[in-house]
Amino acid sequence: MTGVTPEESQAQFQAAEDYLREQGYEPVNPWKLAQIRSYIGWGRHIIDDLCELQRCDSIYLLKGWNYSNGANIEWLFAKGEGIPEYPLMRKRQ
C-alpha cells in the first residue's frame, strides 16, 4: 500500500477484515494473499487479486486507496465487472 509502512498496511487491512466479519461478510484480505504469494512479482499479485475479486460480490476500499496503483486497478476491474463498491470504513469512536 502506497505511503504507509508494511506494519500500518497490515493493520489497516486486518481492521477492515475484522470489521467486515463482524458485519457478516466473508472478506478476502489482499494483504494476507500477498504474504502467501511473497515469491511472485507485483504484476502477478495484481492478476491474482483480480481473479479473487472476480469471485467477490463487492469491493471494500480502504482510506487512501486512490493513491495505490493496485487498488485503482482493482477498483476499475470491479467497476467494469459490475461489482458494487462498499463504503469506506469509518474509524470507530
C-alpha positions as a Markdown table, in Angstrom:
| # | Residue | x | y | z |
|---|---|---|---|---|
| 1 | Met | 0.0 | 0.0 | 0.0 |
| 2 | Thr | 1.5 | 3.3 | -1.1 |
| 3 | Gly | 2.5 | 5.8 | 1.5 |
| 4 | Val | 2.4 | 3.6 | 4.6 |
| 5 | Thr | 4.7 | 1.2 | 6.3 |
| 6 | Pro | 4.1 | -2.6 | 5.9 |
| 7 | Glu | 3.0 | -2.7 | 9.5 |
| 8 | Glu | 0.5 | 0.1 | 9.0 |
| 9 | Ser | -0.8 | -1.5 | 5.9 |
| 10 | Gln | -1.2 | -4.9 | 7.6 |
| 11 | Ala | -3.0 | -3.2 | 10.5 |
| 12 | Gln | -5.4 | -1.4 | 8.2 |
| 13 | Phe | -6.2 | -4.5 | 6.1 |
| 14 | Gln | -6.7 | -6.5 | 9.3 |
| 15 | Ala | -9.0 | -3.9 | 10.8 |
| 16 | Ala | -11.1 | -3.9 | 7.7 |
| 17 | Glu | -11.2 | -7.7 | 7.6 |
| 18 | Asp | -12.3 | -7.8 | 11.3 |
| 19 | Tyr | -15.0 | -5.1 | 10.7 |
| 20 | Leu | -16.4 | -6.9 | 7.7 |
| 21 | Arg | -16.5 | -10.2 | 9.5 |
| 22 | Glu | -18.4 | -8.5 | 12.3 |
| 23 | Gln | -20.9 | -7.4 | 9.7 |
| 24 | Gly | -21.4 | -10.9 | 8.5 |
| 25 | Tyr | -19.2 | -10.9 | 5.4 |
| 26 | Glu | -16.5 | -13.3 | 4.3 |
| 27 | Pro | -13.7 | -10.9 | 3.3 |
| 28 | Val | -10.7 | -11.7 | 1.2 |
| 29 | Asn | -7.7 | -9.9 | 2.6 |
| 30 | Pro | -5.3 | -8.9 | -0.2 |
| 31 | Trp | -2.6 | -8.2 | 2.3 |
| 32 | Lys | -2.7 | -11.8 | 3.5 |
| 33 | Leu | -2.8 | -13.1 | 0.0 |
| 34 | Ala | 0.4 | -11.1 | -0.8 |
| 35 | Gln | 2.1 | -12.7 | 2.2 |
| 36 | Ile | 1.2 | -16.2 | 1.0 |
| 37 | Arg | 2.5 | -15.4 | -2.5 |
| 38 | Ser | 5.5 | -13.3 | -1.4 |
| 39 | Tyr | 7.7 | -15.0 | -4.0 |
| 40 | Ile | 5.9 | -13.5 | -7.1 |
| 41 | Gly | 6.2 | -10.0 | -8.5 |
| 42 | Trp | 3.8 | -7.1 | -8.3 |
| 43 | Gly | 2.2 | -7.7 | -11.7 |
| 44 | Arg | 1.4 | -11.3 | -10.8 |
| 45 | His | 0.0 | -10.2 | -7.4 |
| 46 | Ile | -2.5 | -7.9 | -9.3 |
| 47 | Ile | -3.5 | -10.7 | -11.7 |
| 48 | Asp | -4.1 | -13.0 | -8.7 |
| 49 | Asp | -6.0 | -10.3 | -6.8 |
| 50 | Leu | -8.3 | -9.7 | -9.8 |
| 51 | Cys | -9.0 | -13.4 | -10.0 |
| 52 | Glu | -10.0 | -13.4 | -6.3 |
| 53 | Leu | -12.0 | -10.2 | -6.8 |
| 54 | Gln | -14.0 | -11.7 | -9.7 |
| 55 | Arg | -15.4 | -14.2 | -7.1 |
| 56 | Cys | -16.4 | -11.4 | -4.7 |
| 57 | Asp | -19.8 | -9.8 | -4.5 |
| 58 | Ser | -18.5 | -6.4 | -3.5 |
| 59 | Ile | -15.2 | -4.4 | -3.1 |
| 60 | Tyr | -14.3 | -2.6 | 0.1 |
| 61 | Leu | -11.8 | 0.2 | -0.4 |
| 62 | Leu | -9.6 | 1.5 | 2.4 |
| 63 | Lys | -9.0 | 5.1 | 3.0 |
| 64 | Gly | -6.3 | 6.4 | 0.6 |
| 65 | Trp | -7.0 | 3.6 | -1.9 |
| 66 | Asn | -6.9 | 6.2 | -4.7 |
| 67 | Tyr | -3.1 | 6.7 | -4.1 |
| 68 | Ser | -2.4 | 3.0 | -4.8 |
| 69 | Asn | -1.9 | 1.8 | -8.3 |
| 70 | Gly | -3.0 | -1.7 | -7.4 |
| 71 | Ala | -6.2 | -0.5 | -5.7 |
| 72 | Asn | -7.0 | 1.7 | -8.7 |
| 73 | Ile | -6.7 | -1.3 | -11.0 |
| 74 | Glu | -8.9 | -3.4 | -8.7 |
| 75 | Trp | -11.5 | -0.6 | -8.5 |
| 76 | Leu | -11.6 | -0.2 | -12.3 |
| 77 | Phe | -11.9 | -4.0 | -12.7 |
| 78 | Ala | -14.7 | -4.2 | -10.1 |
| 79 | Lys | -16.5 | -1.3 | -11.9 |
| 80 | Gly | -16.2 | -3.0 | -15.2 |
| 81 | Glu | -17.5 | -6.3 | -13.8 |
| 82 | Gly | -20.4 | -4.6 | -12.1 |
| 83 | Ile | -19.1 | -5.5 | -8.6 |
| 84 | Pro | -20.5 | -2.9 | -6.2 |
| 85 | Glu | -18.3 | -0.7 | -4.1 |
| 86 | Tyr | -18.7 | -0.9 | -0.3 |
| 87 | Pro | -18.5 | 2.4 | 1.6 |
| 88 | Leu | -15.2 | 3.3 | 3.1 |
| 89 | Met | -14.6 | 2.2 | 6.7 |
| 90 | Arg | -15.3 | 4.8 | 9.3 |
| 91 | Lys | -13.0 | 5.0 | 12.3 |
| 92 | Arg | -14.7 | 3.8 | 15.5 |
| 93 | Gln | -15.1 | 6.4 | 18.2 |
